């Protein structure tokens, strides 16, 4: 149930009826702090301050108010392991009656619409800006593609395998990635593979950061050339 639908009539017709009828069910309320279905308007649980509306009320308090005993709040729904464990608890608890999970996180796309223009403006002004980027190590990826099937992210796709001895394409993260990290969270929570990595893209880096980057590139280049010479000597 979305948070907009929850305040519209879900609290009474859904949660209230479940309490009244002692329904042994699990309800997940998707709390992104606005009504997405009709354009993103503020609702009672919105985090924004609204001069002409009442906001910042608690969904968890509301369901407790109508009699729900088992209530859990997830503050980061992109934490897949915590979400999985909470759902498991809800489905296996001996507690009778409705169980309610409030899954609270801002929509990643909506957050980008709010944050990206501000970051671009700061970068143009010459200020230091850090942007997170996720990727897949092609040398580590096994080509299983379970990460793609489980996450469903449109920025996670396949690419040709750089290893000539392997035919299966590897997973890759394309430029449309907004850095939510869900693909890596899913992969690690399901214990699929360690091939996901998180990197920081820095605009207008400082002198110390520029020096570190030059040193790292030089060190990696030296080690790579030494490996190439060793392999060349082995093949000869």
Residue pairs with C-beta under 8 A, 6 or more apart in sequence:
1 10
1 14
1 27
1 28
1 29
1 30
2 29
2 30
2 32
2 35
2 36
2 37
3 29
3 30
3 31
3 32
3 33
3 34
3 35
3 43
3 45
3 59
4 34
4 35
4 36
4 37
4 38
4 41
4 43
5 37
6 14
6 15
6 29
6 59
7 43
7 44
7 45
10 29
11 62
11 63
11 66
12 66
14 27
15 27
15 63
15 66
15 68
15 98
15 100
16 66
16 67
17 23
18 25
18 27
18 68
18 97
18 98
19 66
19 67
19 68
19 97
19 98
22 96
22 97
23 97
23 98
24 96
24 97
24 98
25 98
25 99
26 87
26 90
26 91
26 98
26 99
26 100
26 101
27 98
27 99
27 100
27 101
28 87
28 100
28 101
28 103
29 59
29 63
29 100
29 101
29 102
29 103
30 103
31 45
31 59
31 102
31 103
31 104
31 105
32 104
32 105
32 106
32 107
32 110
33 43
33 45
33 46
33 47
33 48
33 104
33 106
34 40
34 41
34 42
34 43
34 46
34 110
35 41
35 42
35 43
36 107
40 110
42 48
42 50
42 53
42 55
43 55
44 54
44 55
44 57
45 55
45 56
45 57
45 58
45 59
46 55
46 56
47 55
47 56
48 55
49 55
49 56
59 102
60 71
60 73
60 100
60 102
63 71
63 100
63 102
64 71
68 97
68 98
68 99
68 100
69 95
69 97
70 90
70 93
70 95
70 97
70 98
70 99
70 100
71 99
71 100
71 101
71 102
72 86
72 89
72 90
72 99
72 100
72 101
72 102
73 101
73 102
73 104
74 82
74 83
74 86
74 101
74 102
74 103
74 104
74 105
75 104
75 105
76 82
76 105
77 83
77 103
77 104
77 105
78 105
78 108
78 180
78 181
78 182
78 185
79 185
80 182
80 185
80 186
80 188
80 189
80 190
81 185
81 188
81 189
83 103
84 189
86 101
87 101
90 99
90 101
93 99
108 178
108 180
108 182
109 178
111 178
112 178
119 129
119 131
119 203
122 129
123 129
123 203
123 204
126 204
127 204
128 202
128 203
128 204
128 205
128 206
129 202
129 203
129 204
130 200
130 201
130 202
130 203
131 179
131 200
131 201
131 202
131 203
132 179
132 181
132 198
132 199
132 200
132 201
133 173
133 177
133 179
133 198
133 199
133 200
133 201
134 173
134 177
134 179
134 181
134 183
134 184
134 196
134 197
134 198
134 199
135 172
135 173
135 196
135 197
135 199
136 147
136 170
136 171
136 172
136 173
136 195
136 196
136 197
137 195
137 196
137 197
138 159
138 161
138 162
138 163
138 170
138 172
138 195
139 162
139 163
140 193
140 194
140 195
141 170
141 171
141 193
141 195
142 168
142 193
142 195
143 161
143 166
143 168
143 169
143 170
143 171
144 192
144 193
145 158
145 171
146 187
146 190
146 192
147 156
147 171
147 183
147 186
147 187
147 192
147 193
147 196
148 156
148 157
148 158
148 171
150 186
150 187
150 190
150 192
151 182
151 183
151 186
151 187
153 182
153 183
154 176
155 173
155 174
155 176
155 177
155 178
155 183
156 171
156 172
156 173
156 174
156 183
157 171
157 172
157 174
158 169
158 170
158 171
158 172
159 169
159 170
159 171
159 172
160 169
160 170
161 167
161 168
161 169
161 170
162 170
171 195
173 183
181 198
183 196
184 196
184 197
184 198
186 192
187 193
187 195
187 196
188 194
188 196
202 209
205 213
